[in-house]
């Protein structure tokens, strides 16, 4: 899955994610190698900021949700 597909999936689900998991903000970060090409094994990071009232349980639930949505997710 490429960065465009990931962003589309996250954007389509962002309101649900924010409400269900008490997420304040989410950003997708990509480190591109020289030449600017995203390879199959390129690292894509998702930076998540939770609301102050959020608990660790929401972190774990979000982890599993994103794995189902996007495939493999490293934490």
C-alpha positions as CSV (number, residue, x, y, z in Angstrom):
1,X,0.0,0.0,0.0
2,X,1.4,3.4,-0.9
3,X,1.3,6.7,1.0
4,X,-1.6,8.0,-1.1
5,X,-3.8,4.9,-0.3
6,X,-2.9,5.2,3.4
7,X,-3.8,8.9,3.5
8,X,-7.1,8.2,1.7
9,X,-8.0,5.4,4.2
10,X,-7.1,7.6,7.2
11,X,-8.9,10.6,5.8
12,X,-12.1,8.5,5.2
13,X,-12.0,7.3,8.8
14,X,-10.6,10.3,10.7
15,X,-13.8,11.4,12.3
16,X,-14.6,7.9,13.5
17,X,-11.0,7.5,14.8
18,X,-11.1,10.8,16.7
19,X,-14.4,10.0,18.3
20,X,-14.0,6.4,19.1
21,X,-10.3,6.5,20.4
22,X,-10.3,10.0,21.8
23,X,-7.6,11.2,19.3
24,X,-6.8,14.9,19.2
25,X,-4.6,14.9,16.0
26,X,-3.1,12.4,13.6
27,X,-0.3,12.9,11.0
28,X,1.4,10.6,8.5
29,X,5.1,10.9,8.3
30,X,7.2,9.3,5.6
31,X,11.0,9.1,5.2
32,X,11.8,8.9,1.6
33,X,15.2,7.5,0.4
34,X,17.4,9.4,-2.0
35,X,15.4,9.8,-5.2
36,X,12.1,10.3,-3.4
37,X,10.6,6.9,-4.2
38,X,8.5,5.1,-1.7
39,X,9.4,1.4,-1.7
40,X,7.3,-1.5,-0.5
41,X,9.3,-1.8,2.7
42,X,9.5,2.0,3.3
43,X,8.8,3.2,6.8
44,X,5.5,5.1,7.2
45,X,4.8,6.5,10.7
46,X,1.5,7.7,12.1
47,X,1.9,10.3,14.8
48,X,-1.1,10.4,17.2
49,X,-1.9,12.9,19.9
50,X,-4.6,11.8,22.3
51,X,-7.0,13.9,24.3
52,X,-6.0,14.4,27.9
53,X,-8.8,12.2,29.1
54,X,-7.7,9.3,26.9
55,X,-6.5,6.1,28.6
56,X,-3.9,3.5,27.5
57,X,-6.8,1.2,26.5
58,X,-7.6,3.6,23.6
59,X,-4.0,3.4,22.4
60,X,-4.2,-0.4,22.2
61,X,-7.6,-0.3,20.5
62,X,-6.4,2.2,18.0
63,X,-3.4,0.0,17.3
64,X,-5.5,-3.0,16.4
65,X,-8.0,-0.8,14.4
66,X,-5.2,0.6,12.3
67,X,-3.7,-2.8,11.7
68,X,-7.1,-4.0,10.4
69,X,-7.4,-0.8,8.3
70,X,-3.9,-0.6,6.9
71,X,-2.3,-3.9,7.3
72,X,1.0,-4.3,9.4
73,X,1.6,-1.5,11.8
74,X,4.8,-1.2,13.8
75,X,4.7,0.5,17.2
